[in-house]
Amino acid sequence: MSGRCGRGEWMRYHFNIRSGDTVIRDREGAEYETLADARCEAVRSARELLAEMLLRGEVVNGRSIEICDRQGIVLDVVMLREQVRLP
């Protein structure tokens, strides 16, 4: 999903994975029309990562996906633990 929309240029967002002080940087990024679109992708990715971590018995608390612009400025954060829906 990259390219141009009829309404203007798309923006490149980077999805960095944070666990405490450790950050795995997304060097490539991906283009989305809006920050809301990028957040939807980050939520989907967080759920996939969460499922993999749970299957391996890893601790999830404190891990997040940071949505950043080209300069590395954090625009939004998706917490993995917030993707779990419990009754």
N, C-alpha and C positions, 0 to 999 in steps of 0.2 A: 504494500500500500504506500508507494512513494510517488512523487511527481507533483504536478500542479493541479489545483482545483480551479474551476472557472471563476472563483471569487478571489483568487490571489495565490501567493506562494505558500507552500506548506512549510512548517518549521521542523527542524531536526531536534529530536529529544533523545536524551541518553538516560538509561535506566541502570543506575548504580545500585549494587546490593550492599547494604550496611549491616554489620553485626558488631555492635559496640564501637570500638575505635577502628575496626578493620573495614575497609571499603574495597569492593571489587568494582573497578570502573568499566563502564560500557564505552569502549573507544569508538565503536562504529555508530551507534545510535540508529534511529529510524525516523522517517518523516511522517507527520500527522497534520491534519488540517487544524486541529485545535488542541489545547491542553486537555480538555475533557476527553477527546479521543485517545490521547496518550495515556491518561489515567485509566481508561477502560482496559487498555492493553496491559498496563502495570498491574491492575487487579487480577486479570487473567493469568499473567505470569506469576504473581504472588501465590495464587491458588495452586498452580502447578508445582511451584517450588515447595510450598507448604505440604502438599501431598507426598512429594518425594522425601522430605525431611521426616515426616511422621512415619513413613514406611521404614526408614532407617533408624528410628528411635532417637532422633536428634532433638535438642532443645530449640524451640521456636522463639521463645520470649526475647524481645529486643531486636529482632531482625526486621529489616524493612527494605523497600525499594524506593530510592530517591529518584524523582523525575527532574532532570537537569536540562538547562539550555546548553548551547555550544560553549559558553564561557564557564560552565560548571556550576552555575548558580542554581540552587535547589528551588524548584518551583512548586513542588508538591511531594508528599511522602505517603506511601502505602505501607502500613504496618501489617506484617504477616499474621500476627495473632488476631487482628480485627477481621480477618477473612474466615474465621471459624464461627459457624452459627450453631449455638447450643440451645437446647430447649430451656 
